[in-house]
Amino acid sequence: MHKDMMVEKDVACKLSDGTILRADIYRPDDQLTHPVLMLRLPYDKTVKRYYDEYVRVPRMVEAGYVVILQDVRGRFASEGEFYPFINEGKDGYEAVEWAARLPYANGKVGLFGMSYHGYTQLAAAAEMPPSLKAIAPVMTMADPWQDLLGGASLASSSANFQTWTLGSIVHDQLQRRHDPKADRALELIEQLPELLQERPANDWWPMKELDPESFYFEVMDGELPAEQIANMSVKEQLKDVTIPALFMGGWYDALLSSTLAAYHAYNGPRMLWIGPWTHEEMTGHAGEKFFSNAETNIGVDQIQDPTEIHIKWFDKWLKDKPMPIEKPVHLYLMGQEKWAAFDVWPPTTEQRVLYLDSKGHAQTRDGDGRLSTVPANQETLASLRLDPDNPVPTRGGGALIAGYESGVFAIGDIQDRGDVLVYTATAQEDALSILGTVRASIWVSAATPLTDLAVRLSDVAPNGEVINIIDAFHRQQTNTIGEPACMDLTIGHTAYLLQAGHQLRLDIAASNSPLYDVNLNNGQTTKTAIHGKVAYEHVYHGGSRSSKIILPIVNK
């Protein structure tokens, strides 16, 4: 332990309803008062990941802060019943004000943390505690009902919620109840990647066996009271919040879109950093690729690392120190292996439209699908097969599910499948800088009540190797079966340089499993049913139904 740091374990914070939350407190070993930085989490606060990985608590203490890691209601050392997300606003308000009154605190509090504990900050900030002076939400969400739990979206990721509930939540819940099945939970966690294949998700046998009364089933069946759902989402309230916020995201993080949505909704002073990071790592390792200049000496201002960014941010708002970082938006430019600073997100760019074209044989990368700068005069269509028993597998990107790593991977074998449509542009004469949000308008018809599109942008090297850039999954209710309809979707957000000689490629599938529930082609998905049938969608090109992608391009 650091020689100038004092540590107190499981310090009690009594809430107004009598519930006691417990926290570990790390503070300078002196007689002075200091500002407080607090992290409120549902995971084990004693685990090194939360204490000394993505940010280093000892360095925050060294910088003159009292650092508090608090178990949220109903988790680990804290009392009460845990239900995801619904208590974090009110409890967060009370915890902030409790921290501000501690004898070694000077009354100013900041909140930090990533993922769920990024949300605990936004929920507390929405309540506007008077002592809360700044927050730093990393890789997080403001609307968890939509962003994590699937919510009203037809395209839900049951696997994401299954991974989270079984992998991170249920073991502690069983242990707290002295339930002998806690050991069984550990066994099942080891089998999680295989268990994600089990159907249907809303009647998932591992959770049925471990905890049949779990919130898991209410969430899966969409049976939460409307008031609870409304209470979870703080996105609308963020437009009234004036507390400064440091947002950080990763190009390969599952919650990047959610982080950006919260950033856009936020009204207070804000800063945004996006690195080549995944939800698991902020080191530059992302799948099969390593990005240099991503872990240390980051940004145009050469800030030491994410911990240093946090310290500079809180120094400004809790200690009135000058901020050495000038610009409010900092983006890592992939393919250039460097950072750039901007005034806004997304930066100003030009739009370039590429149209999908094919003579009707766009299946596989050996097919005739291509991306063209002008739409074809003649309308054509390509058929897209969906076999629910042989869906297209999840590979890389922002996957946040057990057994599937996020980041950059070779995907050529996926583009060799007969149930994947592939469209390739001509080789770049000059490098192409894509910076911002990539969108698509795809004309498609389906033979079933649900239409699914898994759309991915990739980079083809001169030797034929293919790696993923960004991807999205979109599901739409079909009102008129067999009738073409245009599906507008966001493929993703990126800062990517396609090198000269490389080709841009788009592939389209009707599944991405197990990341997204599989369409069973009978109006149901693997979320609620088991058996399905093979069906075909049709993607249209040219004429009045010109499918296209819209790229934000930086011209030199």
Secondary structure by P-SEA (a helix, b strand, c coil): ccccbbbbcbbbbbccccbbbbbbbbbccccbbbbbbbbbbcccccccccccccccaaaaaaaccbbbbbbcccccccccccccccaaaaaaaaaaaaaaaccccccbbbbbbcaaaaaaaaaaaaaccccccbbbbccccccccccccccccccccaaaaaaaaaaccaaaaaaaacccaaaaaaaaaaacccccccccccccaaaaacccccaaaaaaaccccaaaaaaacccccccccccbbbbbbbccccaaaaaaaaaaaccccbbbbbcccccccccccccccccccccccccccccccaaaaaaaaaaaacccccccccccbbbbbccccccccccccccbbbbbbbbbbcccccccccccbbbbcccccbbbbbbbbbcccccccccccccccccccccccccccccccccbbbbbccccccbbbbccbbbbbbbbcccccbbbbbbbbbbbcccbbbbbcccbbbbbbbccccbbbbbbbccccccccccccbbbbbbbbcccccccccccccccccccccbbbbbbbbbbbccccccccccccccc
